């Protein structure tokens, strides 16, 4: 399996870092591309630089439109953008492919591959809703970063695991991040 992870400047970098590490543990080939603000927020929120991500995944520059992930001939099982800023979501919804992240997202849609977008911003405007609608109508899955609480989380990492578990489920990847509904806690 081969998955692309995009990281943007919305708050919630812990979701991206947790996902990348989980994919690594599951032996999934992972390619990561981050916006400039995505890199800054990852360092601000998690104290992690992109160099550390290279331990778990192949990292591409957002400026490198020649990267393999920018082409439909580079087969992947899909892409997830986590967290996804409304700026990036709007660019993708309107067909703007001027960065590697937005170009790779467009490739996922045109090739009918899975594209999961995890918006984290709040509140949202009607413009944001319409952009999400346009992406959903184009085949993307919108998965707002809204962790559940039925598993009675005690630590912040448990909230991150909840969202990462939903992403892994969407790619039909078996994991043990948390008990499923009806299982013992």
C-alpha positions in Angstrom: 0.0 0.0 0.0 1.2 3.5 -0.8 -0.4 6.7 0.7 0.4 10.4 0.4 0.0 12.6 3.5 -0.4 16.3 3.1 0.1 18.7 6.0 -1.1 22.3 6.0 -1.0 25.2 8.4 -4.2 24.5 10.2 -3.8 23.7 13.9 -3.9 19.9 14.5 -0.4 18.8 13.4 -0.5 16.1 16.1 -3.0 14.3 13.8 -0.5 14.3 10.9 2.4 13.1 13.1 0.4 10.4 14.7 -0.9 9.2 11.3 2.6 9.1 9.7 4.0 7.1 12.6 1.0 4.7 12.5 1.4 4.2 8.7 5.1 3.5 9.3 4.2 0.9 12.0 1.8 -0.7 9.6 4.5 -0.9 6.9 2.6 1.4 4.5 4.8 3.3 2.0 4.2 6.9 2.9 5.0 10.1 1.0 4.6 13.4 2.8 4.3 16.9 1.5 3.7 19.9 3.7 3.0 23.6 3.0 5.4 26.1 4.5 2.9 26.9 7.2 2.3 23.2 7.7 5.9 22.8 8.6 5.9 25.8 10.9 2.7 24.6 12.7 4.2 21.1 13.1 7.3 22.6 14.7 5.3 25.0 16.9 2.6 22.5 18.1 4.7 19.3 18.3 8.3 20.5 18.4 9.0 18.4 15.3 10.9 19.4 12.2 10.4 17.8 8.8 13.8 16.1 9.2 12.2 13.9 11.9 9.4 12.9 9.5 12.0 11.5 7.2 12.5 8.6 9.7 9.0 7.5 8.8 8.3 8.6 5.3 9.6 10.0 2.0 9.3 13.8 2.3 8.8 16.0 -0.8 9.2 19.7 -1.1 5.9 21.5 -1.8 7.7 23.5 -4.5 8.8 20.4 -6.4 6.1 19.8 -9.1 8.4 17.2 -10.7 8.1 14.9 -7.6 6.7 11.5 -8.5 3.5 12.0 -6.5 2.5 14.9 -8.8 1.8 12.4 -11.6 -1.1 10.1 -12.2 1.2 7.4 -13.4 2.7 7.2 -9.9 0.2 4.7 -8.4 -1.0 5.4 -4.9 -3.9 4.1 -2.8 -4.9 7.7 -2.1 -4.1 10.8 -0.2 -5.1 12.4 3.1 -4.6 16.0 4.0 -4.4 16.3 7.8 -4.9 18.9 9.1 -6.4 20.7 6.1 -6.6 24.5 6.2 -9.6 26.2 4.6 -7.1 27.9 2.3 -5.8 24.6 0.9 -9.3 23.1 0.8 -10.5 26.1 -1.2 -7.6 25.9 -3.6 -8.2 22.2 -4.3 -12.0 22.6 -4.6 -11.4 25.3 -7.3 -8.8 23.3 -9.2 -5.7 25.3 -8.3 -2.7 23.0 -8.7 0.2 25.4 -8.2 1.9 23.5 -5.4 2.8 19.9 -5.0 0.2 19.4 -2.3 -2.7 20.9 -4.4 -1.4 19.2 -7.6 -1.2 15.8 -5.9 -4.7 16.3 -4.5 -6.0 17.0 -8.0 -4.3 13.9 -9.3 -6.0 11.8 -6.6 -9.4 13.2 -7.8 -8.8 12.8 -11.5 -7.5 9.3 -11.1 -10.5 8.4 -8.9 -8.3 7.6 -6.0 -9.2 8.1 -2.4 -8.8 11.7 -1.2 -9.5 12.4 2.5 -9.6 15.9 3.7 -9.5 16.6 7.4 -10.5 20.2 8.0 -9.7 21.4 11.5 -10.7 25.1 11.5 -13.8 26.5 13.3 -16.1 28.2 12.9 -16.7 27.7 9.2 -18.4 30.0 6.6 -20.7 29.2 3.8 -17.7 29.6 1.5 -16.0 26.8 3.4 -19.1 24.6 3.3 -19.5 25.2 -0.5 -15.8 24.3 -1.0 -16.3 21.1 1.0 -19.4 20.3 -1.0 -17.5 20.8 -4.3 -14.8 18.4 -3.1 -17.3 15.8 -1.9 -19.1 16.0 -5.2 -15.8 15.4 -6.9 -15.2 12.3 -4.9 -13.3 13.5 -1.8 -14.2 12.3 1.6 -14.5 15.1 4.2 -13.6 14.0 7.7 -13.7 16.9 10.1 -11.2 16.6 13.0 -13.9 15.9 15.5 -12.8 13.2 17.9 -15.3 11.1 19.8 -15.3 10.6 23.5 -17.1 7.3 24.0 -13.7 5.6 24.5 -13.2 7.9 27.5 -10.0 9.6 26.6 -7.7 10.7 29.4 -4.8 12.0 27.4 -4.4 14.2 24.3 -2.8 11.4 22.3 -6.0 9.3 22.7 -8.0 12.1 20.9 -5.4 12.1 18.1 -5.6 8.3 17.9 -9.4 8.5 17.5 -9.1 10.6 14.3 -6.1 8.6 13.0 -8.1 5.4 13.5 -11.0 6.8 11.4 -8.4 7.7 8.6 -6.9 4.2 8.8 -10.4 2.7 8.7 -11.2 4.7 5.5 -8.1 3.1 3.9 -9.2 -0.3 5.2 -6.1 -0.7 7.3 -6.3 -2.9 10.3 -5.0 -1.3 13.5 -5.2 -1.4 17.3 -5.3 2.3 18.1 -8.4 2.1 20.2 -11.3 -0.2 21.0 -14.2 -0.1 18.5 -17.8 0.7 19.6 -19.1 -2.3 21.5 -15.7 -3.6 22.4 -14.4 -3.5 26.0 -12.6 -0.3 27.0 
